[in-house]
Amino acid sequence: MQEQKILQVKELSKGVESIVDVDWRHDSIRSFVVPEIAASELPAQDSKGADGEQLYHPPEIIPLFGISSKMAPLFQESGYKKGSTLSSSEVRSVVINYVKTNELVDETNKNFVKVNPILCDCLLKKSEQDKISKLKWDDLLSRCLDQLQPFHQVTFAGHEPIVRKGNIDPINITIAQRSSNKKVTIIKNLELYGLDPQTVANILQQKAQASVTVTTLPGTKDRAQVQIQGNQINHLAKLLLEDYQIDRKYIQGLKKAPKVGRKK
């Protein structure tokens, strides 16, 4: 468009090119007609519809804990086996029931639990097994959670829960330096939160008035990353936190935002 003299672009701040002039009388603009778009073709990630209704809802994410073969003896009395997944409250309930059923609460100090052979094998290191005969309740529960395998459950509105191994990766935001000392903002893992990278890229392009590209995430086949010119973390923060209402703990890199009022 710059070559056709429709608009003029200048680098007003380091690393960010901005549109400084538009020839609204140019034939290409005067003849442009906005195409009609069917409602079904509108991006699902628009934060709100025309009537103000919330369209995108962040997923519900619940940390889960998987039972390994080492920990199975502690859980089998409650009907769980290797591979079962439980929430932290369910783990706590199982451990408390196990202690009470086996009468392991210390008679002289109820803040402690006696370590029987199963607790010893499940929770103590080899170097501790001849030294520790009692554990505090909070130590017992934290050791139990540490020995279980991390899983997480993701539930999108109107869909069945999805359980995956490991902790969910956060939306990752980084700033990279390119040629001519230009900066770019790179966003990864949007798909894990039900966000389409191309839709997010289009919204960011409109907000920041900067060039955007969407490419395949290195090392993957079905995931993409968004790259936008300049440090655009302030725009991203508003989009992800306010518009999409994603919890801050699931977003990594927001602290790299430029100071308001300073040149980027």
N, C-alpha and C positions, 0 to 999 in steps of 0.2 A: 504493500500500500504506500510505503514511503517513496518507492521508485515511481509509482503512478501519481505522486504528489497529492494523494488523498489526505495523508497525515504527515506530521513532522515529529521525529523522535530525537531526544537529546539525553545524555547521561548527566542528570542533575546532581546525583550523589554517587559516590564510588560504588561500582558494581550493580547499579540499578538504572536501567533506561526507562524514561517516562515519555508519554505522549504530551507534547507541548502545544500542538496546534492541529486542528482538523478543518479541512476545506468542505464545509457543509453544502456548498453550491456545486461540488463536483458531480458530474453526470452519474457516476457509479453510485453515489449516495442518494441522489434525488430519485433514481430509478429503482432503488432497493425496496422490496416489499417483504414484510415479515411473514414467513410461512405459517400456516395454521398447523398446530401440533395436537394430535389426539391425546386425550388425558392419559391413556395407557402408555404413551411414549415418554411422559415426563419422568425425570429421574426420581427414584424412590427415596433418595437421600436428602431431598429438600427438607429442611427442618420443619417448615410449616406450609400448609396448603393455602390457597387463596382465601379461604374462609377462616384462617387462623388455627385450623386443626393441626395438632402435632402429627406429622407423618412418620418421622424416624423416631424410634424408641431404642435407647441403648440396651444391649442384652443384659440379662441378669447373670452374673458370674459368681459361682460358689466354689471355693477351694474344697477339694475332696482328698481323702487319704486312702491309698490302696494297701491291702494286706499282703505282705510278702510271706514266703514260706517260713522264715524265721519267726515272724510274729503270729502266725496262724494259731499256735496252741493257746495263746492268750484270748483269742476271739472265738474259738470253736464252741465254747460253752454257751455263747449267745447266738449260735446258729450261723456264724459267718465263716467263710473259708478263704483260702488263698485266691486273690484276684478281686474279692469284694471291695467296693468303695464306700466310704462313710464320710459324713460331715464331721467337723470337729466336735460338735455337740453329741453326735452319736458315738464317737470314740470315747468321749468323756463318760457317757452313760455306761458303755460296755465295761470300761475299766473300773468304775465305781461298783457296778454290780458284781464284777469278778472278785474284787477285794472283799466285799461284804459277804458274798456267798461262801468264800473260802476262809472267812473269819481272820483276815489278815490285818485288821486295824490294831495297832499297838495298844495293849491294855493300859499301859502307864501314861502314854501320851498319844491322844487320838489324832494329833497332827502328823503322825508317822504311820507308815505302812510297812509291815514285815515282808521281807523279800523271800518268797518261796522258790523252789527250783525253776518253775516256769518263768517267773518274773526275772530271776537271775539270768537264765539263758536268753530271754528276749531283750532285756534292757541294760544289762551290765557288760562292760568291757571285760576281757579276760583278766586284765590287771586289777579289776575292782571286785571280782567274784569272791575272793577270800577276805575282802576288807569291809564290804558294805553288807549289812544285814537289815537295814531299814532305810526307807526313803520318805522324804516329805511328800505330801500330796501333790504340790505343784511341780516338784521335781519328777515324780512318777509320771504325771500326765505329759509334761514337756518331753521327757525321754521317749515316751510312747509315740507321740506325734513325730518326733525326729526320726524314729526307726521305720515309720510307714512311708510308702511311696507317694510322691505328689501327683495328684490328678486335678482336673478342674471341670466344672460343668457350665456350659454356656446355653442359655435359653433365650431365643428371640421370640418376640410377641407373635402368637399364633402358630408356633412351631414346637415340635417335641424337643426336649433337652438333648444336648450333645455332650458326651463325656469324652475328654481327651487326656492322654497321659502327660504329666509334667505341669508346670505352671504356665498360664497364658502369657504369651509375649506381649509387652506393652506396645502401643503405637510409638514408633521410634522416630524421633526428629533430630536430624543432625545438620550442621552447617559445614559445607565443604568449600575449599578455595579452588577456583578455576583459573584459566589463563587470564592475563591482564589484571590480576588481583581481584577478579570478580568473585563474589560469593553466590552460592546457591543453597537453597533449603531442600533437604531430601526427607521424604516421609515414607515410612514402611509399616507394614502389618495392618493396614486399614481393613482388609478383608476379614480379619479375625473378629472385628466388631460390627460386621454387616455393612460396611461402607464400601462403595464402589470407587476405586482410585480415579477413574476417569471423571466421575461426577464431582468428586472432591477437587480434582484439578481444574475443572471448568469453573467452579465457584471461586476458587482461589485466584484464578486468572482475572475474573471480574473484579474481585475485591482489591487485589494488589496492582492490577494493570501491569502485569509482568508476564514474560513468556514462560510457558509451562510445558513439560514433556512427561509422558507416562511410558515407562520401560519395564521389561521383565526383571523381576528381582533376581540378582545373580544367585545361582545355585538352586533355583526353583523353576517349575514349569507352569504353575498356575497362580503365581502371586506377582504383583506389580509394585513398583515404587514410583512416587510422584516427585518430580524435581522442578522447582520454581526459582526463577532468578531473584537474587537478593536474599537478605535475612527477613523472612516473612513469618516469624514465629508469633508475633503479636496478632496477625490475622488468623493464624492457625489456632491460637489459644482461644480466641473469641468463637471461632467456628466449632471447635471440638468441645469446649467447656460450656459455652452458653447456648449455642444453637443446637448441638447434638446432645448436650448434657451428659457427656462421658466423664466418669469419675477421674479426677486428676491423678490418682495413683496408677491408672492404666495408661498414662501418657508420659513418655520419657524424653527430656530435652527442652522443656519449656523455660528452664532457667537461662537458656542461651539467647533469650529475646533481647533485641537492642533497647537501649534506654530511650524512652520517649523524648523527642526533641533533638536527639543527636543524629548526625548523619551516619548511615549504615555503611 
